[in-house]
């Protein structure tokens, strides 16, 4: 079943057209304004990106080995 | 009797000398003067991975010295890693944490980001996993 716009509302056809025209104008102005102002700024970081690959060394392992490491450093002081 | 004490004194003196020599030997295991000089002059420094690194491009003598020490370090880390059921990298890294902590003001150490810092009186910049 097809309806004419005039059949779905009690407002006069001219009023609907004017309303749509003003909405289109507003959309165009908004679109142009956004296009002119909203440039996405991308700046490269000045520091090198460091990726730590030592993921196999966990903190708990380091804590467990700490005393043995200290002991080794004290005992073989000539190479440390 | 007096003769006996006299003889004993001599023996005790010899014994004391021998004892001193025995006790003194492990203490003698100190850094080579050339190694100590390279450390304090900042030519070489401690890395977070537990080995020595070059801060500036090394002379052949410094290069040989560092390579020799790093080979000995790796051997020691390997032995201790086996004893503690860990990997060589894990033991070396833990040692690196301690070695950077033990640097004295004026010596160089490498931060986790790779830059060389001179140790001062403040705590060194170390990996977050260091104890």
N, CA and C atoms of all chains as a GROMACS GRO file, in nm:
protein
  633
    1UNK      N    1   0.084  -0.120   0.000
    1UNK     CA    2   0.000   0.000   0.000
    1UNK      C    3   0.087   0.125   0.000
    2UNK      N    4   0.073   0.211  -0.094
    2UNK     CA    5   0.156   0.331  -0.105
    2UNK      C    6   0.080   0.454  -0.061
    3UNK      N    7   0.147   0.537   0.014
    3UNK     CA    8   0.088   0.663   0.060
    3UNK      C    9   0.165   0.780   0.002
    4UNK      N   10   0.098   0.887  -0.026
    4UNK     CA   11   0.164   1.013  -0.059
    4UNK      C   12   0.203   1.077   0.074
    5UNK      N   13   0.310   1.160   0.072
    5UNK     CA   14   0.353   1.227   0.195
    5UNK      C   15   0.237   1.303   0.257
    6UNK      N   16   0.158   1.362   0.170
    6UNK     CA   17   0.046   1.445   0.219
    6UNK      C   18  -0.059   1.363   0.294
    7UNK      N   19  -0.059   1.233   0.262
    7UNK     CA   20  -0.158   1.147   0.328
    7UNK      C   21  -0.113   1.106   0.468
    8UNK      N   22   0.018   1.116   0.497
    8UNK     CA   23   0.070   1.070   0.626
    8UNK      C   24   0.076   1.181   0.730
    9UNK      N   25   0.058   1.305   0.688
    9UNK     CA   26   0.065   1.416   0.783
    9UNK      C   27  -0.044   1.517   0.751
   10UNK      N   28  -0.077   1.594   0.853
   10UNK     CA   29  -0.178   1.695   0.828
   10UNK      C   30  -0.117   1.830   0.795
   11UNK      N   31   0.023   1.833   0.790
   11UNK     CA   32   0.088   1.961   0.756
   11UNK      C   33   0.081   1.983   0.605
   12UNK      N   34   0.078   2.110   0.562
   12UNK     CA   35   0.078   2.136   0.418
   12UNK      C   36   0.209   2.094   0.352
   13UNK      N   37   0.203   2.050   0.223
   13UNK     CA   38   0.321   1.998   0.153
   13UNK      C   39   0.435   2.099   0.151
   14UNK      N   40   0.406   2.223   0.130
   14UNK     CA   41   0.509   2.329   0.126
   14UNK      C   42   0.590   2.334   0.253
   15UNK      N   43   0.523   2.313   0.369
   15UNK     CA   44   0.591   2.321   0.499
   15UNK      C   45   0.694   2.209   0.512
   16UNK      N   46   0.657   2.090   0.465
   16UNK     CA   47   0.749   1.975   0.473
   16UNK      C   48   0.871   2.000   0.384
   17UNK      N   49   0.847   2.050   0.263
   17UNK     CA   50   0.957   2.078   0.170
   17UNK      C   51   1.053   2.180   0.230
   18UNK      N   52   0.999   2.287   0.288
   18UNK     CA   53   1.082   2.393   0.346
   18UNK      C   54   1.168   2.335   0.459
   19UNK      N   55   1.106   2.254   0.539
   19UNK     CA   56   1.175   2.193   0.654
   19UNK      C   57   1.292   2.107   0.604
   20UNK      N   58   1.265   2.026   0.500
   20UNK     CA   59   1.370   1.938   0.446
   20UNK      C   60   1.482   2.019   0.384
   21UNK      N   61   1.446   2.128   0.316
   21UNK     CA   62   1.547   2.212   0.252
   21UNK      C   63   1.640   2.274   0.357
   22UNK      N   64   1.579   2.319   0.466
   22UNK     CA   65   1.662   2.382   0.570
   22UNK      C   66   1.754   2.279   0.637
   23UNK      N   67   1.702   2.157   0.651
   23UNK     CA   68   1.784   2.050   0.710
   23UNK      C   69   1.903   2.018   0.620
   24UNK      N   70   1.879   2.010   0.488
   24UNK     CA   71   1.985   1.983   0.391
   24UNK      C   72   2.092   2.093   0.398
   25UNK      N   73   2.051   2.218   0.404
   25UNK     CA   74   2.144   2.331   0.410
   25UNK      C   75   2.229   2.321   0.537
   26UNK      N   76   2.161   2.293   0.648
   26UNK     CA   77   2.233   2.281   0.775
   26UNK      C   78   2.336   2.168   0.768
   27UNK      N   79   2.298   2.056   0.709
   27UNK     CA   80   2.388   1.941   0.694
   27UNK      C   81   2.509   1.975   0.609
   28UNK      N   82   2.485   2.046   0.499
   28UNK     CA   83   2.594   2.085   0.409
   28UNK      C   84   2.694   2.175   0.480
   29UNK      N   85   2.639   2.276   0.552
   29UNK     CA   86   2.727   2.370   0.623
   29UNK      C   87   2.811   2.295   0.726
   30UNK      N   88   2.748   2.205   0.800
   30UNK     CA   89   2.816   2.126   0.903
   30UNK      C   90   2.927   2.041   0.839
   31UNK      N   91   2.892   1.978   0.725
   31UNK     CA   92   2.987   1.891   0.655
   31UNK      C   93   3.110   1.968   0.608
   32UNK      N   94   3.088   2.085   0.550
   32UNK     CA   95   3.200   2.167   0.501
   32UNK      C   96   3.287   2.212   0.618
   33UNK      N   97   3.221   2.254   0.727
   33UNK     CA   98   3.295   2.302   0.844
   33UNK      C   99   3.382   2.190   0.901
   34UNK      N  100   3.325   2.069   0.910
   34UNK     CA  101   3.400   1.955   0.964
   34UNK      C  102   3.519   1.923   0.874
   35UNK      N  103   3.495   1.923   0.744
   35UNK     CA  104   3.599   1.893   0.647
   35UNK      C  105   3.714   1.991   0.653
   36UNK      N  106   3.684   2.115   0.684
   36UNK     CA  107   3.789   2.217   0.687
   36UNK      C  108   3.871   2.214   0.816
   37UNK      N  109   3.804   2.188   0.928
   37UNK     CA  110   3.873   2.205   1.057
   37UNK      C  111   3.931   2.075   1.112
   38UNK      N  112   3.860   1.964   1.099
   38UNK     CA  113   3.900   1.845   1.173
   38UNK      C  114   4.002   1.760   1.099
   39UNK      N  115   4.124   1.812   1.085
   39UNK     CA  116   4.233   1.730   1.031
   39UNK      C  117   4.290   1.648   1.146
   40UNK      N  118   4.312   1.518   1.127
   40UNK     CA  119   4.370   1.433   1.233
   40UNK      C  120   4.520   1.452   1.230
   41UNK      N  121   4.573   1.497   1.340
   41UNK     CA  122   4.716   1.524   1.348
   41UNK      C  123   4.790   1.398   1.393
   42UNK      N  124   4.883   1.348   1.310
   42UNK     CA  125   4.963   1.231   1.349
   42UNK      C  126   5.109   1.273   1.354
   43UNK      N  127   5.168   1.265   1.474
   43UNK     CA  128   5.310   1.297   1.486
   43UNK      C  129   5.387   1.172   1.525
   44UNK      N  130   5.501   1.151   1.463
   44UNK     CA  131   5.584   1.034   1.493
   44UNK      C  132   5.651   1.054   1.629
   45UNK      N  133   5.662   0.947   1.713
   45UNK     CA  134   5.730   0.963   1.842
   45UNK      C  135   5.878   0.992   1.822
   46UNK      N  136   5.934   1.081   1.906
   46UNK     CA  137   6.075   1.116   1.889
   46UNK      C  138   6.168   1.012   1.953
   47UNK      N  139   6.113   0.925   2.040
   47UNK     CA  140   6.197   0.822   2.101
   47UNK      C  141   6.180   0.690   2.027
   48UNK      N  142   6.286   0.609   2.017
   48UNK     CA  143   6.270   0.479   1.951
   48UNK      C  144   6.178   0.388   2.031
   49UNK      N  145   6.104   0.307   1.962
   49UNK     CA  146   6.011   0.214   2.029
   49UNK      C  147   6.088   0.089   2.069
   50UNK      N  148   6.090   0.060   2.197
   50UNK     CA  149   6.163  -0.056   2.247
   50UNK      C  150   6.065  -0.168   2.277
   51UNK      N  151   6.087  -0.280   2.215
   51UNK     CA  152   6.001  -0.396   2.242
   51UNK      C  153   6.081  -0.494   2.326
   52UNK      N  154   6.033  -0.517   2.447
   52UNK     CA  155   6.104  -0.606   2.538
   52UNK      C  156   6.069  -0.751   2.508
   53UNK      N  157   6.172  -0.827   2.467
   53UNK     CA  158   6.147  -0.966   2.429
   53UNK      C  159   6.179  -1.064   2.541
   54UNK      N  160   6.218  -1.009   2.657
   54UNK     CA  161   6.256  -1.098   2.767
   54UNK      C  162   6.134  -1.148   2.843
   55UNK      N  163   6.032  -1.188   2.770
   55UNK     CA  164   5.910  -1.229   2.838
   55UNK      C  165   5.925  -1.362   2.910
   56UNK      N  166   6.031  -1.437   2.876
   56UNK     CA  167   6.051  -1.566   2.943
   56UNK      C  168   6.112  -1.550   3.081
   57UNK      N  169   6.158  -1.428   3.115
   57UNK     CA  170   6.213  -1.405   3.248
   57UNK      C  171   6.103  -1.342   3.333
   58UNK      N  172   6.054  -1.418   3.427
   58UNK     CA  173   5.948  -1.368   3.514
   58UNK      C  174   6.007  -1.319   3.644
   59UNK      N  175   5.937  -1.224   3.705
   59UNK     CA  176   5.985  -1.162   3.828
   59UNK      C  177   6.005  -1.265   3.940
   60UNK      N  178   5.915  -1.361   3.947
   60UNK     CA  179   5.927  -1.461   4.054
   60UNK      C  180   6.054  -1.543   4.040
   61UNK      N  181   6.096  -1.568   3.915
   61UNK     CA  182   6.220  -1.642   3.891
   61UNK      C  183   6.340  -1.558   3.937
   62UNK      N  184   6.334  -1.429   3.906
   62UNK     CA  185   6.442  -1.337   3.944
   62UNK      C  186   6.456  -1.334   4.097
   63UNK      N  187   6.344  -1.330   4.166
   63UNK     CA  188   6.347  -1.329   4.313
   63UNK      C  189   6.403  -1.459   4.368
   64UNK      N  190   6.369  -1.570   4.304
   64UNK     CA  191   6.418  -1.700   4.352
   64UNK      C  192   6.568  -1.712   4.336
   65UNK      N  193   6.621  -1.658   4.224
   65UNK     CA  194   6.763  -1.673   4.193
   65UNK      C  195   6.850  -1.566   4.258
   66UNK      N  196   6.788  -1.465   4.318
   66UNK     CA  197   6.861  -1.348   4.366
   66UNK      C  198   6.975  -1.383   4.462
   67UNK      N  199   6.949  -1.469   4.559
   67UNK     CA  200   7.051  -1.503   4.657
   67UNK      C  201   7.167  -1.580   4.594
   68UNK      N  202   7.136  -1.670   4.502
   68UNK     CA  203   7.240  -1.746   4.432
   68UNK      C  204   7.327  -1.652   4.346
   69UNK      N  205   7.262  -1.553   4.286
   69UNK     CA  206   7.336  -1.458   4.203
   69UNK      C  207   7.432  -1.375   4.288
   70UNK      N  208   7.383  -1.330   4.403
   70UNK     CA  209   7.467  -1.251   4.497
   70UNK      C  210   7.587  -1.334   4.541
   71UNK      N  211   7.560  -1.460   4.571
   71UNK     CA  212   7.663  -1.553   4.618
   71UNK      C  213   7.773  -1.570   4.513
   72UNK      N  214   7.730  -1.587   4.387
   72UNK     CA  215   7.826  -1.604   4.277
   72UNK      C  216   7.914  -1.480   4.260
   73UNK      N  217   7.851  -1.363   4.265
   73UNK     CA  218   7.924  -1.237   4.246
   73UNK      C  219   8.028  -1.219   4.356
   74UNK      N  220   7.994  -1.259   4.479
   74UNK     CA  221   8.089  -1.247   4.589
   74UNK      C  222   8.204  -1.346   4.577
   75UNK      N  223   8.171  -1.469   4.532
   75UNK     CA  224   8.272  -1.575   4.527
   75UNK      C  225   8.368  -1.558   4.410
   76UNK      N  226   8.319  -1.512   4.297
   76UNK     CA  227   8.406  -1.495   4.180
   76UNK      C  228   8.422  -1.347   4.147
   77UNK      N  229   8.472  -1.276   4.248
   77UNK     CA  230   8.479  -1.130   4.240
   77UNK      C  231   8.571  -1.080   4.128
   78UNK      N  232   8.663  -1.167   4.079
   78UNK     CA  233   8.756  -1.120   3.976
   78UNK      C  234   8.689  -1.099   3.840
   79UNK      N  235   8.574  -1.165   3.815
   79UNK     CA  236   8.510  -1.148   3.684
   79UNK      C  237   8.384  -1.061   3.692
   80UNK      N  238   8.355  -1.007   3.810
   80UNK     CA  239   8.236  -0.922   3.824
   80UNK      C  240   8.271  -0.779   3.865
   81UNK      N  241  11.190  -2.788   7.976
   81UNK     CA  242  11.053  -2.734   7.968
   81UNK      C  243  11.052  -2.600   7.894
   82UNK      N  244  11.142  -2.511   7.932
   82UNK     CA  245  11.153  -2.380   7.868
   82UNK      C  246  11.185  -2.394   7.719
   83UNK      N  247  11.274  -2.494   7.695
   83UNK     CA  248  11.311  -2.522   7.556
   83UNK      C  249  11.190  -2.563   7.474
   84UNK      N  250  11.106  -2.643   7.539
   84UNK     CA  251  10.986  -2.696   7.472
   84UNK      C  252  10.892  -2.580   7.432
   85UNK      N  253  10.872  -2.486   7.525
   85UNK     CA  254  10.784  -2.371   7.496
   85UNK      C  255  10.842  -2.288   7.382
   86UNK      N  256  10.973  -2.269   7.389
   86UNK     CA  257  11.042  -2.191   7.284
   86UNK      C  258  11.018  -2.252   7.147
   87UNK      N  259  11.031  -2.386   7.142
   87UNK     CA  260  11.013  -2.460   7.017
   87UNK      C  261  10.868  -2.446   6.968
   88UNK      N  262  10.777  -2.454   7.066
   88UNK     CA  263  10.634  -2.444   7.033
   88UNK      C  264  10.599  -2.307   6.977
   89UNK      N  265  10.663  -2.205   7.033
   89UNK     CA  266  10.639  -2.068   6.987
   89UNK      C  267  10.676  -2.054   6.840
   90UNK      N  268  10.792  -2.114   6.810
   90UNK     CA  269  10.838  -2.110   6.671
   90UNK      C  270  10.739  -2.180   6.579
   91UNK      N  271  10.692  -2.295   6.626
   91UNK     CA  272  10.593  -2.372   6.548
   91UNK      C  273  10.465  -2.292   6.530
   92UNK      N  274  10.420  -2.228   6.637
   92UNK     CA  275  10.298  -2.148   6.632
   92UNK      C  276  10.312  -2.034   6.532
   93UNK      N  277  10.432  -1.975   6.533
   93UNK     CA  278  10.457  -1.863   6.440
   93UNK      C  279  10.447  -1.911   6.296
   94UNK      N  280  10.508  -2.028   6.271
   94UNK     CA  281  10.503  -2.085   6.135
   94UNK      C  282  10.358  -2.117   6.099
   95UNK      N  283  10.289  -2.179   6.196
   95UNK     CA  284  10.147  -2.214   6.176
   95UNK      C  285  10.063  -2.092   6.143
   96UNK      N  286  10.084  -1.984   6.214
   96UNK     CA  287  10.009  -1.860   6.192
   96UNK      C  288  10.034  -1.807   6.050
   97UNK      N  289  10.162  -1.814   6.008
   97UNK     CA  290  10.197  -1.766   5.873
   97UNK      C  291  10.125  -1.846   5.766
   98UNK      N  292  10.127  -1.980   5.784
   98UNK     CA  293  10.063  -2.070   5.687
   98UNK      C  294   9.913  -2.040   5.681
   99UNK      N  295   9.854  -2.023   5.800
   99UNK     CA  296   9.712  -1.996   5.811
   99UNK      C  297   9.675  -1.864   5.740
  100UNK      N  298   9.756  -1.764   5.761
  100UNK     CA  299   9.734  -1.634   5.697
  100UNK      C  300   9.734  -1.649   5.546
  101UNK      N  301   9.830  -1.724   5.496
  101UNK     CA  302   9.843  -1.744   5.351
  101UNK      C  303   9.719  -1.814   5.296
  102UNK      N  304   9.672  -1.916   5.368
  102UNK     CA  305   9.555  -1.994   5.323
  102UNK      C  306   9.430  -1.906   5.321
  103UNK      N  307   9.415  -1.827   5.430
  103UNK     CA  308   9.297  -1.742   5.441
  103UNK      C  309   9.302  -1.630   5.337
  104UNK      N  310   9.423  -1.581   5.310
  104UNK     CA  311   9.438  -1.464   5.223
  104UNK      C  312   9.414  -1.496   5.076
  105UNK      N  313   9.432  -1.622   5.035
  105UNK     CA  314   9.420  -1.657   4.892
  105UNK      C  315   9.282  -1.624   4.832
  106UNK      N  316   9.170  -1.665   4.895
  106UNK     CA  317   9.040  -1.630   4.833
  106UNK      C  318   9.017  -1.479   4.825
  107UNK      N  319   9.067  -1.404   4.922
  107UNK     CA  320   9.051  -1.259   4.923
  107UNK      C  321   9.130  -1.197   4.807
  108UNK      N  322   9.236  -1.267   4.765
  108UNK     CA  323   9.320  -1.216   4.656
  108UNK      C  324   9.244  -1.213   4.521
  109UNK      N  325   9.132  -1.291   4.510
  109UNK     CA  326   9.058  -1.297   4.384
  109UNK      C  327   8.986  -1.164   4.360
  110UNK      N  328   9.062  -1.067   4.317
  110UNK     CA  329   9.008  -0.934   4.292
  110UNK      C  330   9.018  -0.901   4.145
  111UNK      N  331   8.958  -0.788   4.107
  111UNK     CA  332   8.960  -0.746   3.967
  111UNK      C  333   9.102  -0.713   3.920
  112UNK      N  334   9.123  -0.747   3.796
  112UNK     CA  335   9.247  -0.712   3.728
  112UNK      C  336   9.257  -0.558   3.722
  113UNK      N  337   9.376  -0.499   3.745
  113UNK     CA  338   9.385  -0.352   3.746
  113UNK      C  339   9.338  -0.287   3.615
  114UNK      N  340   9.365  -0.353   3.501
  114UNK     CA  341   9.322  -0.298   3.371
  114UNK      C  342   9.169  -0.297   3.362
  115UNK      N  343   9.108  -0.401   3.415
  115UNK     CA  344   8.961  -0.411   3.416
  115UNK      C  345   8.902  -0.303   3.507
  116UNK      N  346   8.961  -0.290   3.623
  116UNK     CA  347   8.916  -0.188   3.719
  116UNK      C  348   8.926  -0.047   3.657
  117UNK      N  349   9.037  -0.024   3.588
  117UNK     CA  350   9.059   0.108   3.526
  117UNK      C  351   8.956   0.135   3.416
  118UNK      N  352   8.927   0.032   3.335
  118UNK     CA  353   8.828   0.048   3.227
  118UNK      C  354   8.689   0.076   3.282
  119UNK      N  355   8.658   0.015   3.394
  119UNK     CA  356   8.527   0.039   3.459
  119UNK      C  357   8.518   0.182   3.509
  120UNK      N  358   8.620   0.222   3.588
  120UNK     CA  359   8.611   0.354   3.652
  120UNK      C  360   8.623   0.468   3.552
  121UNK      N  361   8.689   0.442   3.436
  121UNK     CA  362   8.700   0.549   3.336
  121UNK      C  363   8.576   0.559   3.248
  122UNK      N  364   8.484   0.462   3.261
  122UNK     CA  365   8.358   0.469   3.187
  122UNK      C  366   8.367   0.420   3.043
  123UNK      N  367   8.475   0.350   3.008
  123UNK     CA  368   8.488   0.294   2.873
  123UNK      C  369   8.394   0.174   2.858
  124UNK      N  370   8.380   0.099   2.966
  124UNK     CA  371   8.290  -0.017   2.966
  124UNK      C  372   8.190  -0.002   3.081
  125UNK      N  373   8.082  -0.077   3.073
  125UNK     CA  374   7.981  -0.070   3.178
  125UNK      C  375   7.901  -0.199   3.188
  126UNK      N  376   7.817  -0.203   3.291
  126UNK     CA  377   7.733  -0.321   3.316
  126UNK      C  378   7.603  -0.311   3.237
  127UNK      N  379   7.565  -0.422   3.172
  127UNK     CA  380   7.440  -0.427   3.096
  127UNK      C  381   7.333  -0.501   3.176
  128UNK      N  382   7.204  -0.476   3.148
  128UNK     CA  383   7.099  -0.545   3.223
  128UNK      C  384   7.098  -0.697   3.204
  129UNK      N  385   7.162  -0.745   3.096
  129UNK     CA  386   7.160  -0.890   3.070
  129UNK      C  387   7.267  -0.966   3.148
  130UNK      N  388   7.346  -0.896   3.230
  130UNK     CA  389   7.445  -0.963   3.313
  130UNK      C  390   7.585  -0.968   3.254
  131UNK      N  391   7.605  -0.900   3.142
  131UNK     CA  392   7.736  -0.900   3.079
  131UNK      C  393   7.789  -0.757   3.069
  132UNK      N  394   7.920  -0.747   3.036
  132UNK     CA  395   7.982  -0.615   3.020
  132UNK      C  396   7.957  -0.565   2.878
  133UNK      N  397   7.945  -0.435   2.864
  133UNK     CA  398   7.926  -0.376   2.732
  133UNK      C  399   8.018  -0.257   2.712
  134UNK      N  400   8.035  -0.219   2.585
  134UNK     CA  401   8.122  -0.106   2.551
  134UNK      C  402   8.040   0.022   2.547
  135UNK      N  403   8.083   0.122   2.621
  135UNK     CA  404   8.015   0.251   2.620
  135UNK      C  405   8.066   0.333   2.500
  136UNK      N  406   8.199   0.331   2.481
  136UNK     CA  407   8.261   0.394   2.364
  136UNK      C  408   8.330   0.284   2.285
  137UNK      N  409   8.366   0.311   2.161
  137UNK     CA  410   8.428   0.204   2.081
  137UNK      C  411   8.563   0.164   2.145
  138UNK      N  412   8.578   0.033   2.170
  138UNK     CA  413   8.689  -0.012   2.253
  138UNK      C  414   8.822  -0.030   2.177
  139UNK      N  415   8.931  -0.018   2.249
  139UNK     CA  416   9.063  -0.051   2.194
  139UNK      C  417   9.073  -0.203   2.188
  140UNK      N  418   9.164  -0.256   2.105
  140UNK     CA  419   9.176  -0.404   2.098
  140UNK      C  420   9.200  -0.468   2.235
  141UNK      N  421   9.278  -0.398   2.320
  141UNK     CA  422   9.308  -0.453   2.453
  141UNK      C  423   9.181  -0.460   2.539
  142UNK      N  424   9.102  -0.354   2.535
  142UNK     CA  425   8.976  -0.350   2.613
  142UNK      C  426   8.880  -0.457   2.560
  143UNK      N  427   8.875  -0.469   2.426
  143UNK     CA  428   8.784  -0.566   2.364
  143UNK      C  429   8.819  -0.708   2.409
  144UNK      N  430   8.949  -0.739   2.410
  144UNK     CA  431   8.995  -0.872   2.451
  144UNK      C  432   8.961  -0.897   2.598
  145UNK      N  433   8.982  -0.794   2.679
  145UNK     CA  434   8.955  -0.804   2.822
  145UNK      C  435   8.808  -0.832   2.851
  146UNK      N  436   8.720  -0.754   2.783
  146UNK     CA  437   8.575  -0.768   2.804
  146UNK      C  438   8.527  -0.904   2.753
  147UNK      N  439   8.576  -0.945   2.636
  147UNK     CA  440   8.534  -1.074   2.581
  147UNK      C  441   8.574  -1.189   2.673
  148UNK      N  442   8.695  -1.178   2.730
  148UNK     CA  443   8.744  -1.281   2.821
  148UNK      C  444   8.655  -1.289   2.946
  149UNK      N  445   8.623  -1.174   3.002
  149UNK     CA  446   8.540  -1.172   3.124
  149UNK      C  447   8.399  -1.222   3.092
  150UNK      N  448   8.344  -1.179   2.978
  150UNK     CA  449   8.208  -1.222   2.944
  150UNK      C  450   8.200  -1.372   2.920
  151UNK      N  451   8.305  -1.431   2.864
  151UNK     CA  452   8.307  -1.578   2.845
  151UNK      C  453   8.309  -1.647   2.982
  152UNK      N  454   8.392  -1.593   3.072
  152UNK     CA  455   8.399  -1.651   3.208
  152UNK      C  456   8.267  -1.634   3.281
  153UNK      N  457   8.205  -1.517   3.260
  153UNK     CA  458   8.073  -1.494   3.324
  153UNK      C  459   7.971  -1.593   3.272
  154UNK      N  460   7.972  -1.613   3.140
  154UNK     CA  461   7.874  -1.705   3.082
  154UNK      C  462   7.892  -1.847   3.136
  155UNK      N  463   8.018  -1.886   3.152
  155UNK     CA  464   8.047  -2.019   3.208
  155UNK      C  465   7.993  -2.030   3.351
  156UNK      N  466   8.014  -1.923   3.429
  156UNK     CA  467   7.966  -1.923   3.568
  156UNK      C  468   7.814  -1.924   3.572
  157UNK      N  469   7.749  -1.844   3.486
  157UNK     CA  470   7.603  -1.840   3.480
  157UNK      C  471   7.546  -1.977   3.440
  158UNK      N  472   7.613  -2.040   3.344
  158UNK     CA  473   7.567  -2.171   3.296
  158UNK      C  474   7.571  -2.273   3.409
  159UNK      N  475   7.682  -2.271   3.483
  159UNK     CA  476   7.698  -2.365   3.595
  159UNK      C  477   7.591  -2.341   3.701
  160UNK      N  478   7.572  -2.214   3.738
  160UNK     CA  479   7.474  -2.182   3.842
  160UNK      C  480   7.329  -2.206   3.795
  161UNK      N  481   7.306  -2.186   3.666
  161UNK     CA  482   7.171  -2.210   3.612
  161UNK      C  483   7.135  -2.358   3.625
  162UNK      N  484   7.236  -2.444   3.600
  162UNK     CA  485   7.211  -2.588   3.615
  162UNK      C  486   7.183  -2.623   3.760
  163UNK      N  487   7.260  -2.562   3.852
  163UNK     CA  488   7.241  -2.589   3.995
  163UNK      C  489   7.103  -2.544   4.043
  164UNK      N  490   7.053  -2.435   3.987
  164UNK     CA  491   6.928  -2.375   4.037
  164UNK      C  492   6.807  -2.409   3.949
  165UNK      N  493   6.827  -2.497   3.851
  165UNK     CA  494   6.717  -2.534   3.760
  165UNK      C  495   6.656  -2.414   3.689
  166UNK      N  496   6.742  -2.329   3.638
  166UNK     CA  497   6.693  -2.212   3.565
  166UNK      C  498   6.767  -2.206   3.431
  167UNK      N  499   6.732  -2.108   3.349
  167UNK     CA  500   6.804  -2.094   3.222
  167UNK      C  501   6.922  -1.998   3.242
  168UNK      N  502   7.018  -2.006   3.150
  168UNK     CA  503   7.136  -1.919   3.158
  168UNK      C  504   7.091  -1.772   3.154
  169UNK      N  505   6.992  -1.742   3.067
  169UNK     CA  506   6.943  -1.604   3.053
  169UNK      C  507   6.881  -1.555   3.183
  170UNK      N  508   6.804  -1.643   3.249
  170UNK     CA  509   6.740  -1.604   3.374
  170UNK      C  510   6.845  -1.574   3.482
  171UNK      N  511   6.946  -1.661   3.492
  171UNK     CA  512   7.047  -1.640   3.595
  171UNK      C  513   7.132  -1.517   3.563
  172UNK      N  514   7.164  -1.501   3.434
  172UNK     CA  515   7.244  -1.386   3.392
  172UNK      C  516   7.169  -1.255   3.419
  173UNK      N  517   7.040  -1.255   3.390
  173UNK     CA  518   6.959  -1.136   3.411
  173UNK      C  519   6.953  -1.098   3.559
  174UNK      N  520   6.933  -1.200   3.645
  174UNK     CA  521   6.929  -1.176   3.789
  174UNK      C  522   7.063  -1.120   3.838
  175UNK      N  523   7.172  -1.175   3.783
  175UNK     CA  524   7.304  -1.124   3.819
  175UNK      C  525   7.320  -0.980   3.772
  176UNK      N  526   7.267  -0.952   3.651
  176UNK     CA  527   7.273  -0.816   3.596
  176UNK      C  528   7.206  -0.715   3.687
  177UNK      N  529   7.092  -0.754   3.743
  177UNK     CA  530   7.021  -0.667   3.839
  177UNK      C  531   7.114  -0.630   3.954
  178UNK      N  532   7.182  -0.732   4.007
  178UNK     CA  533   7.271  -0.711   4.122
  178UNK      C  534   7.397  -0.634   4.083
  179UNK      N  535   7.450  -0.665   3.964
  179UNK     CA  536   7.575  -0.600   3.921
  179UNK      C  537   7.554  -0.450   3.896
  180UNK      N  538   7.436  -0.415   3.842
  180UNK     CA  539   7.406  -0.272   3.820
  180UNK      C  540   7.389  -0.203   3.955
  181UNK      N  541   7.325  -0.275   4.048
  181UNK     CA  542   7.305  -0.219   4.183
  181UNK      C  543   7.440  -0.195   4.251
  182UNK      N  544   7.538  -0.280   4.221
  182UNK     CA  545   7.668  -0.270   4.288
  182UNK      C  546   7.764  -0.173   4.222
  183UNK      N  547   7.726  -0.114   4.109
  183UNK     CA  548   7.815  -0.016   4.047
  183UNK      C  549   7.837   0.098   4.145
  184UNK      N  550   7.958   0.155   4.141
  184UNK     CA  551   7.989   0.266   4.232
  184UNK      C  552   7.981   0.397   4.152
  185UNK      N  553   7.957   0.511   4.220
  185UNK     CA  554   7.946   0.638   4.148
  185UNK      C  555   8.064   0.661   4.053
  186UNK      N  556   8.032   0.697   3.930
  186UNK     CA  557   8.134   0.719   3.826
  186UNK      C  558   8.135   0.608   3.723
  187UNK      N  559   8.093   0.487   3.763
  187UNK     CA  560   8.089   0.375   3.669
  187UNK      C  561   7.964   0.384   3.581
  188UNK      N  562   7.970   0.317   3.466
  188UNK     CA  563   7.859   0.322   3.371
  188UNK      C  564   7.772   0.198   3.381
  189UNK      N  565   7.643   0.216   3.355
  189UNK     CA  566   7.551   0.103   3.344
  189UNK      C  567   7.448   0.134   3.238
  190UNK      N  568   7.392   0.029   3.178
  190UNK     CA  569   7.293   0.047   3.072
  190UNK      C  570   7.152   0.036   3.131
  191UNK      N  571   7.066   0.130   3.094
  191UNK     CA  572   6.927   0.128   3.142
  191UNK      C  573   6.847   0.032   3.054
  192UNK      N  574   6.725  -0.008   3.097
  192UNK     CA  575   6.645  -0.099   3.013
  192UNK      C  576   6.617  -0.043   2.874
  193UNK      N  577   6.616   0.090   2.858
  193UNK     CA  578   6.590   0.148   2.725
  193UNK      C  579   6.715   0.147   2.637
  194UNK      N  580   6.831   0.112   2.692
  194UNK     CA  581   6.951   0.098   2.611
  194UNK      C  582   7.052   0.211   2.623
  195UNK      N  583   7.016   0.317   2.694
  195UNK     CA  584   7.110   0.428   2.709
  195UNK      C  585   7.208   0.399   2.823
  196UNK      N  586   7.328   0.459   2.810
  196UNK     CA  587   7.429   0.440   2.914
  196UNK      C  588   7.418   0.554   3.015
  197UNK      N  589   7.404   0.518   3.141
  197UNK     CA  590   7.399   0.617   3.248
  197UNK      C  591   7.524   0.607   3.333
  198UNK      N  592   7.564   0.720   3.390
  198UNK     CA  593   7.673   0.719   3.487
  198UNK      C  594   7.611   0.706   3.624
  199UNK      N  595   7.659   0.611   3.700
  199UNK     CA  596   7.603   0.588   3.833
  199UNK      C  597   7.638   0.706   3.923
  200UNK      N  598   7.540   0.756   3.995
  200UNK     CA  599   7.566   0.857   4.097
  200UNK      C  600   7.514   0.803   4.230
  201UNK      N  601   7.493   0.889   4.325
  201UNK     CA  602   7.452   0.841   4.458
  201UNK      C  603   7.307   0.791   4.459
  202UNK      N  604   7.228   0.828   4.358
  202UNK     CA  605   7.089   0.783   4.355
  202UNK      C  606   7.080   0.639   4.305
  203UNK      N  607   6.969   0.568   4.333
  203UNK     CA  608   6.956   0.430   4.287
  203UNK      C  609   6.959   0.423   4.134
  204UNK      N  610   7.020   0.317   4.078
  204UNK     CA  611   7.027   0.308   3.931
  204UNK      C  612   6.891   0.276   3.868
  205UNK      N  613   6.876   0.311   3.740
  205UNK     CA  614   6.753   0.281   3.666
  205UNK      C  615   6.764   0.135   3.619
  206UNK      N  616   6.678   0.049   3.675
  206UNK     CA  617   6.685  -0.094   3.641
  206UNK      C  618   6.553  -0.145   3.590
  207UNK      N  619   6.556  -0.266   3.537
  207UNK     CA  620   6.435  -0.331   3.488
  207UNK      C  621   6.335  -0.346   3.604
  208UNK      N  622   6.205  -0.339   3.571
  208UNK     CA  623   6.102  -0.345   3.675
  208UNK      C  624   6.098  -0.482   3.744
  209UNK      N  625   6.158  -0.583   3.680
  209UNK     CA  626   6.157  -0.716   3.741
  209UNK      C  627   6.270  -0.737   3.843
  210UNK      N  628   6.363  -0.638   3.850
  210UNK     CA  629   6.475  -0.653   3.944
  210UNK      C  630   6.425  -0.644   4.088
  211UNK      N  631   6.478  -0.727   4.178
  211UNK     CA  632   6.433  -0.722   4.318
  211UNK      C  633   6.478  -0.592   4.388
   0.00000   0.00000   0.00000
